[in-house]
């Protein structure tokens, strides 16, 4: 049996938690049975209606939503290779990624549809042949997302292989054009296991707030693990401090991932009070260094929240190391580090010749693990 594919995580959860609430997106709420049926129909329709075959890339340019989650899950079930587009990209960068990836089908929402289509038209001779509109909007498109879901059937999609690519995520780095990171089912599933083990396991009573953008690697573990463990996923279209705190109270959020800047904006919001975070059990942060002032505030004012720092990169499906809650003690020198490698990852510091350096020496972070990319797309 193929173990490291999303079928092994997704469908058992759908069956076990069928009548339990799975997704909350504004006024939209769906239980696991509904989510499972919609994702299955979508995965089927992407092939029968859009002609997306095994290995074909599917671009997404949209705000966070239940539909975005459905698209990710459909691709992980064999519906295509998801190519999530950074919402901050300029037109020429979008055109480069679409051409470099060979993407022919794009899903866009009403907020980004016109800008996306104009960027493709400006470049001329775009490879995009079908634009699917997520949600409402009087904007250019070929197919409506809900019509596509309705056109699919409920037969379980054929299982992909463990080494089949499932994500092509472009990362800008610091120089040159974006590079396409090609990740396989195996790498993504191992990343989920690494993170869940690193968190000490996950129960089915979590209420997770998805507020980091879904085009970013910081969202990868949660968008796969939360549904697989029978927990609830709450989405917010884009980060908004007031809206985030309202959701904490309204939905009883127990777990979330935030960039330190996001935490700082919440703390500085005029309606912020530590008691508004009363339901929160785990706050995972990363993607940039944590300012000491913000960390000290959290340690003092929300002492019952477990703080964890995640460090990684797009190339490793996201996570390399975790700094655990027990390390989050004021004055602890470990707070100046990114923690220990997660289960299944080998990590060391090397010099320019590839020699391992002793503790305390400065060099290059070198890591190995099964959660790594297969290649940079179209690159040596």
Steps between C-alpha positions, in 0.01 A plus 500: 500500500619850419537673835639848427212640293218727616233234442632328815430808713200665335242228443530327840436838665200569274349163591575516872389860556227519234252705704759718677555858387812522285514840325388848602536783247291801596137394472597173328525195725550139390532168677758238401254308281415813301863603469601151392229483234581843358874428487437164330268656243752776434788256453290305252377807310849641463572202278168450320405866454835683488723230353749518787704181502762349724784747544317795342541826687202691640555863603306668782490874561250576774449604858472230767165322484328163532524468120878549515521217754282282278732563207807403700336181622372412152851535357643288782248232407636489147319792338817672383814675622400809698690817404398762761582851381637764734241778520770767515655419163511758221362420155834404338580265791159333468552457129846350556369245752206401281725451198783333687262256668303427184175566685187493282221516760468777759258546790444862603256680728310820432764708674787389273331378181521823302861569598600143411330505161648842417849379593461203266361717219779757538763233449325362191462138388436376855500122555188533721207338320241492782428742784274376780332761721481429872193661656299792358628775275427676172850430370653310207484120535412183310350277770338562839652305790164376632397378155825307482442335838146406399624338178728253680403159635560349845722208396822493701780634277769251394786503748816683395842349564717615788752657263238685292542880512217683677624857563695743283559800726708789374732667748665834432807460717727805493625518142380434148167367377275279717600133518237225483530254788358164392375291793373143493224325695762323709674821604176674594370205702830463685489869585155450653626210712811693605292797616232296677769303686680825581180641651464193718206369300169668415153435639175530304373793707726769355342808343770632268498852355656507153625858467840468329452519120435163339756570228774489767684194629413605857145378434587159359511281810178638646288482185582129477525397867199681648238325280685168531480508880128577508540857619325814377660745257386863517614730220528877469544647148801712596661596829313770690579553872146587600349219295749250641414589859129482422548148364700398807197582713221393262647162401708416808827478306744263673792501256645723228816596313610864482795700374645721780384813316143371513529440875636849549212657305248313715668615822504861374133493394282737708253218578766252613473344842691186606172341616376502139752221441358291785416199281847481344717203599777501235649799320754399235708778352773520238603632154701785659686570827285565805555849653591474867232750605220295341631177648526651848143628472371154414696336782363750751141553386397161353712262710263206450546497121754251365744692281686315224733634234521326165795542264528364150474576131281433200752245374434266795119513484538752780640387836857419609505593868269580791569701813278339762275658768734393781773712339284813516615627836612860542879522485547150359793515252316245281258781407777634276491176300246332270483184713580140419454309172161335471473122499637361173725794412882495522649845546851637550710812444775471239784712368555587133673166443211298640668415830277480805574780746500470881229657714521878508675542164337701221441335164236375260189313614492163323202270534389163367163331519229324302294821505723669241409614150577287197647789300479862400263501203684541168826562683820292528 
